[in-house]
Amino acid sequence: MNYSPVAFFAFNRPYHTSRSLNSLSLNNEAKNTDLYVFIDGPRKSSEIHLIDNVEKIIQSFSTKFKSIRIKRSDKNLSTATSVYKGMNEVLNFSETVILLEDDVMVSEYFLSYMNTALDKYHHKKEIWHINSFIYPIKIKGNFDCFFTKPALAYGFGTWKDRWHNFISNPLSRDPYYLKEIFTIKMRKELDLNVKRGIFWNQIEYNLRGNTTWAIFWYCHIFLNNGLCLTPKISLSKNIGYDGSGDRTDYDGEMLSTKLNQNKIRNFPNIIKENTYCRALLKKYIHNKNTIFIVICRTIKVILNKIKT
């Protein structure tokens, strides 16, 4: 097996960092994996002690991986800039990379799946991205993973040529450019034709001056007719939905996501989107974002903040 390096992005959450790295260290492949850690700098002086503790926690895992290299920024770069710089740095010397952020926990079979997929599909240029996350939908069938279009950012893998194609395009991360070239039909397709979609509104979010980075990567893959390998049962979950993140409110369903406890062995040989899984994913996103559900979720977020 070829062992891809992991680019790990952290900031000011020691406990989340500890949980994330502990889950990664439980993978059998961890001892053969080089970990490249990028810690963003403080926005204010009161965050310095948290970032100091994040670095100490990362150093405590030094015996769990083949190597750990830590790069800590003196100033706050933002998640987007930190990710772009860190991914570019790792891909300067590696053909593959696995990205993981400090609020994502993974299954003990995460690295096995990632390394196998990155090796198997290296020369299949229509595949751009290896998802480790899938929403909690019940998928039937004698297969372990499938191809779909959405690129989900809660732990993923990719290749140097695909990422450089994205990062070298000066317009790929410009929301005004994307708003111009995406027709209404394309926007609907990006959102799996869900009326209240969850993807295109992230471009609108960036247009209002806020920043999320992963939607630009998905849009670039979409524009290149790319596909993403996705597990039938999730190999990762975002633990930042406890209200600790800058862009995530409390979401009990996301926090309770059950991780795949089985090794993925059956990888598809036919490079084609699985329309059955696409339909299930579309149905899940639709049901999760009806007006009634959104109102209920908002009330839960407010109540959770009052409790804390």
Buried (B, 14 or more C-beta within 10 A) or exposed (E): EEBBBBBBBBBBBBBBBBBBBBBBBBBEBBEBBBBBBBBBBBEEEEBEEBBBBBBEBBEEBEEBBEEBEBEBBEEBBBBBBBBBEBBBBBBEEBEBBBBBBBBBBBBBBBBBBBBBBBBBBBEEBEBBBBBBBBBBBEBEEEBBBBBBBBBBBBBBBBBBEBBBBBBEBEEBBEBEBBBEEBEEEBBBBBBBEBEBBBBBBBBEBBEEEEBBBBBBBBBBBBBBEBBBBBBBBBBBBBBBBBEBBEEBBBBEEBEEBEBBEEEBEEBBEEEEEBEEBBEBBBEBBBEBBEEEEEEEBEEBBEEBEEEE
